[in-house]
Amino acid sequence: MRCRKCSHPAVIKMPRHNIALCKDCLTEFVHTQVRRAIDAHRMFTTNDRVLVAVSGGKDSLALWSILLKLGYHADALYVDLGIGEYSLQSRQKVQRFTEAVATSYQATLHVHTVEQEQGAGIRELATLVRRPTCATCGTMKRYQFNRVAIEQHYDVMATGHNLDDEAARLLGNVLHWQTDYLDKQSPTLPASLDGFAKKVKPLHRLTEREIAAYAVIHHIDYIVDECPMAKGSKMLAYKRVLNQLEADSPGTKHTFYLKFLDRQAKQRQEDSQTITEQDQHRLHPCETCGQPTSTTVCTYCKMMAKAGSHA
């Protein structure tokens, strides 16, 4: 198999584009797609301070690597959730990447350990508050990512969500007609008010497989196993459905998600209010921690209070 662009040996076949690419051409393709995402959605510039949420997986570590190579000021945050051996291995992957790559760019790694402040790992917290582990984890990570971004004065926080992730999330939101979530499913969510960091997803144009190939050819050592807490997740089921559709009709995920973004952009141009203006009417500081919430006390603080009462 030869590269479609330069005829060198290809490292990946990409049916959705009807091409195969060699190592150098894949690198160029990935960097171009990330630049295109950043520029098209006005995510950030080289003058901004970016905080990348890293987990030890291929997507987040590849994103951090790509942003550094493209000349962006990107630091990272790792949240240790206390999931036994899995968290131990993922933290080691992040630390090794920092030592091998990030340090040469003078990039900083921030680490937050759940047990240090909450007194329990994510499993124990989920049991205490009687919530699904994934829901507890999501609340915890979103809170800590936003907190560190605000406290450390970062202009924007970036996550490694890829095309597979976003297409699966869109499918779930459509199946359940979760219109509030559909309104917010964008590669860029603005800093709608003080205490709420801007959030971006620079990898949304790239598939999981393309990012994995990029990680392999650039020797990014990442944790391969799925989080043990994700077993039975609906998102994994949605991904399996979309993978079957993609196998039957290459480009399905790309068309499904990017066409949605096109329609969403046109709708926003017609609407009188932007997401930022809507949030300003709906959100206010949490009475306990001061972070934005639509209720008196945010979900995170409610969860911590409930956990404390059962401790």
JOLINPE-V871597 format. One record per residue. N is the residue number from 0. RES is the residue in one letter. OMEGA is omega as a letter, one per 40 degrees, with the letter a starting at -180 (* if undefined). NEAR is the number of other C-alpha atoms within 10 Angstrom. Layout:
BEGIN
[[N/RES/OMEGA/NEAR] [N/RES/OMEGA/NEAR]]
END
This chain:
BEGIN
[[0/M/a/13] [1/R/i/16] [2/C/a/20] [3/R/a/16] [4/K/a/13] [5/C/i/12] [6/S/i/12] [7/H/i/15] [8/P/a/14] [9/A/i/20] [10/V/a/18] [11/I/i/19] [12/K/a/17] [13/M/a/14] [14/P/a/13] [15/R/i/15] [16/H/a/9] [17/N/i/10] [18/I/i/14] [19/A/a/20] [20/L/i/24] [21/C/a/22] [22/K/a/19] [23/D/a/15] [24/C/i/18] [25/L/i/22] [26/T/i/20] [27/E/i/12] [28/F/a/16] [29/V/i/18] [30/H/i/18] [31/T/a/13] [32/Q/i/17] [33/V/i/21] [34/R/a/17] [35/R/i/15] [36/A/a/21] [37/I/a/19] [38/D/a/13] [39/A/a/9] [40/H/i/15] [41/R/a/12] [42/M/i/24] [43/F/i/20] [44/T/i/14] [45/T/i/12] [46/N/a/10] [47/D/i/14] [48/R/a/19] [49/V/i/27] [50/L/a/28] [51/V/i/28] [52/A/a/26] [53/V/a/27] [54/S/a/24] [55/G/i/26] [56/G/a/23] [57/K/a/22] [58/D/a/25] [59/S/i/24] [60/L/i/25] [61/A/i/24] [62/L/i/26] [63/W/i/28] [64/S/a/20] [65/I/a/21] [66/L/i/20] [67/L/a/19] [68/K/a/14] [69/L/i/13] [70/G/i/12] [71/Y/i/18] [72/H/a/20] [73/A/i/28] [74/D/a/25] [75/A/i/26] [76/L/i/21] [77/Y/i/22] [78/V/i/19] [79/D/a/21] [80/L/i/22] [81/G/i/18] [82/I/i/17] [83/G/a/12] [84/E/a/9] [85/Y/i/19] [86/S/i/18] [87/L/a/13] [88/Q/a/15] [89/S/i/23] [90/R/i/22] [91/Q/i/16] [92/K/a/19] [93/V/a/26] [94/Q/i/17] [95/R/i/16] [96/F/i/20] [97/T/a/22] [98/E/a/12] [99/A/a/11] [100/V/a/16] [101/A/a/22] [102/T/a/12] [103/S/i/10] [104/Y/a/16] [105/Q/i/13] [106/A/a/16] [107/T/i/15] [108/L/i/20] [109/H/i/15] [110/V/i/16] [111/H/i/16] [112/T/a/16] [113/V/a/19] [114/E/a/15] [115/Q/a/11] [116/E/a/8] [117/Q/i/13] [118/G/i/14] [119/A/i/18] [120/G/a/18] [121/I/i/23] [122/R/a/18] [123/E/i/17] [124/L/i/27] [125/A/i/19] [126/T/a/14] [127/L/a/18] [128/V/i/19] [129/R/i/13] [130/R/i/13] [131/P/a/13] [132/T/a/18] [133/C/i/17] [134/A/i/10] [135/T/i/20] [136/C/a/19] [137/G/i/11] [138/T/a/16] [139/M/a/21] [140/K/i/19] [141/R/a/12] [142/Y/a/17] [143/Q/i/19] [144/F/a/23] [145/N/a/21] [146/R/a/17] [147/V/i/18] [148/A/a/25] [149/I/a/19] [150/E/a/9] [151/Q/i/11] [152/H/i/13] [153/Y/a/18] [154/D/a/19] [155/V/i/25] [156/M/a/26] [157/A/i/27] [158/T/a/24] [159/G/i/23] [160/H/a/21] [161/N/a/22] [162/L/i/21] [163/D/i/23] [164/D/a/20] [165/E/i/26] [166/A/i/25] [167/A/i/24] [168/R/i/21] [169/L/i/21] [170/L/i/21] [171/G/a/19] [172/N/i/16] [173/V/a/13] [174/L/a/9] [175/H/a/9] [176/W/i/12] [177/Q/a/12] [178/T/i/11] [179/D/i/9] [180/Y/i/14] [181/L/i/17] [182/D/a/11] [183/K/a/12] [184/Q/a/17] [185/S/i/20] [186/P/i/24] [187/T/i/20] [188/L/a/19] [189/P/i/18] [190/A/a/16] [191/S/i/19] [192/L/a/17] [193/D/i/13] [194/G/a/17] [195/F/a/21] [196/A/i/23] [197/K/a/22] [198/K/a/24] [199/V/a/26] [200/K/a/25] [201/P/a/27] [202/L/a/31] [203/H/i/25] [204/R/a/22] [205/L/i/20] [206/T/i/20] [207/E/a/18] [208/R/i/14] [209/E/i/18] [210/I/i/20] [211/A/i/18] [212/A/i/17] [213/Y/a/24] [214/A/a/21] [215/V/a/14] [216/I/i/14] [217/H/i/13] [218/H/i/10] [219/I/a/21] [220/D/a/18] [221/Y/i/24] [222/I/a/19] [223/V/a/11] [224/D/i/9] [225/E/i/10] [226/C/a/14] [227/P/i/10] [228/M/a/15] [229/A/a/12] [230/K/a/10] [231/G/a/9] [232/S/i/10] [233/K/i/13] [234/M/i/18] [235/L/i/15] [236/A/i/13] [237/Y/i/18] [238/K/i/20] [239/R/i/13] [240/V/a/13] [241/L/i/19] [242/N/i/17] [243/Q/i/12] [244/L/i/14] [245/E/i/16] [246/A/i/12] [247/D/a/10] [248/S/a/12] [249/P/a/17] [250/G/a/16] [251/T/a/17] [252/K/i/25] [253/H/a/20] [254/T/a/13] [255/F/a/16] [256/Y/a/21] [257/L/i/16] [258/K/i/12] [259/F/i/16] [260/L/i/15] [261/D/a/10] [262/R/i/10] [263/Q/i/16] [264/A/i/12] [265/K/a/10] [266/Q/a/11] [267/R/i/13] [268/Q/a/10] [269/E/a/9] [270/D/a/9] [271/S/a/8] [272/Q/i/11] [273/T/i/13] [274/I/a/15] [275/T/a/14] [276/E/i/12] [277/Q/a/11] [278/D/a/18] [279/Q/i/14] [280/H/a/10] [281/R/a/12] [282/L/i/17] [283/H/a/20] [284/P/i/19] [285/C/a/18] [286/E/a/14] [287/T/a/12] [288/C/i/12] [289/G/i/13] [290/Q/a/22] [291/P/i/24] [292/T/i/18] [293/S/i/15] [294/T/a/13] [295/T/i/14] [296/V/a/18] [297/C/a/21] [298/T/a/17] [299/Y/a/22] [300/C/i/18] [301/K/a/14] [302/M/i/20] [303/M/i/16] [304/A/i/13] [305/K/i/15] [306/A/i/20] [307/G/a/14] [308/S/a/10] [309/H/a/11] [310/A/*/11]]
END
